Amino acid sequence: MTQQSEPTTTTTPPSTRTAPVPAGTGPAGTAPARAAVPPVSATARRADAPPPAPAAAATLAPPSGPAPCPPPAAPRPPGERRMWPRSFHDRLTAPLPGLKALARFAREGAVRPDKEGLADIPLLPCEPGPLPRVDARTVAVTWAGHASWVVRIGGLTVLTDPVWSRRIIGTPARITPVGVPWSALPPVDAVVISHNHYDHLDAPTLRRLPRDTPVFVPAGLGRWFRRRRFTRVTELDWWEAAELSGVRFDFVPAHHWSKRTLTDTCRSLWGGWVLTAPDGQRVYFAGDTGYGHWFSRIGARHPGIDLALLPIGAYDPRWWLSDVHCDPEEAVQAAQDLGARRMAPMHWATFVLSAEPVLEPLIRVRAAWEKAGLPREDLWDLPVGASRVLD
């Protein structure tokens, strides 16, 4: 995996490189998607370029240790209209599959579990419950399934990558129901989107929202929302931030890509979000990502992450998906790289996007967490529909 330097402006020229589009991703943008399991508790490389060093007198000793991280960016104005590069291919941390990989995929074609791997669907943990009561000082999360969370932070209700549809383009129907009925949601104060793949950006769900709902999106994706008459759209580049009612929304890098149609590969950016409450409580939402150097950079810039929402599914076959989707062991390592106090797995048990057995992500993430010697109570392996409140 090649490494990448951080963007220094929002007008970086587009890359002149081109990359083929992976076959088998489908419009959903997910690249090719055995055993009872212990019960789940419902409560339960381009490296960053360092900033230029100030001129130093000849008598000063050379600095030792790693260069300090730059301070957090000042929040940008909400709803700001901006110009973006035509392409974000230069942000890829691994090349998209070439002809040899496409030919191998066409030969092997294993993008769904076999019959044995699907047999455990009835055992998938799904325990919908009422949303917890919160106040402005409470941080709580509820897993609606896949990458959709109801995050209560700083008095706001924030939806991440909301997908309430039963089916998305290019995949079979959900294998577990949505964990939170739409009618049970409190008023939605904001939405964050990680990227434009269909299993993360769902037009039928977003049509349910009032058009004046604040939405925070990656660079280049604002036009999609404005065409649908959303009026409070904030686009951000990596390492940029905005604020809403005292809650800070930082957009951070991810090892992924973007595509929604045949002609828009990497035309918009992709990434994760760090949400910080006025009292400093902090939740990291990874969106969709492979494993790599960005996690340690995010942790250094945003220390004290209280909870990391990390993907653990849609990883098999590894030769096809390792650059863009973490496996469970990599997700546990990512949580450690971030310095996160707790981890909540996501991106599994909802849509069948790849070839691993449906229960395998949970079994493997529990084993990896135990092997790492981490406190069991800090792995929030929630059933679909369950909630937890930060202490």
Secondary structure, 3 states (H helix, E strand, C coil): CCECCCCCCCCCCCCCCCCCCCCCCCCCCCCCCCCCCCCCCCCCCECCCCCCCCCCCCCCCCCCCCCCCCCCCCCCCCCCCCCCCCCCHHHCCCCCCCHHHHHHHHHHCCCCCCHHHHCCHHHCCECCCCCCCCCCCCCEEEEEECCEEEEEECCEEEEECCCCCCCCCCCCCCCCCCCCCHHHCCCCCEEECCCCCCCCCCHHHHCCCCCCCCEEEECCCHHHHHHCCCCCEEEECCCEEEEECCEEEEEECCCCCCCCCCCCCCCCCCCEEEEECCCCCEEEECCCCCCCCHHHHHHHHCCCCCEEEEECCCCCCHHHHCCCCCCHHHHHHHHHHHCCCCEEEECCCCCCCCCCCCCHHHHHHHHHHHHCCCCHHHECCCCECCEEECC
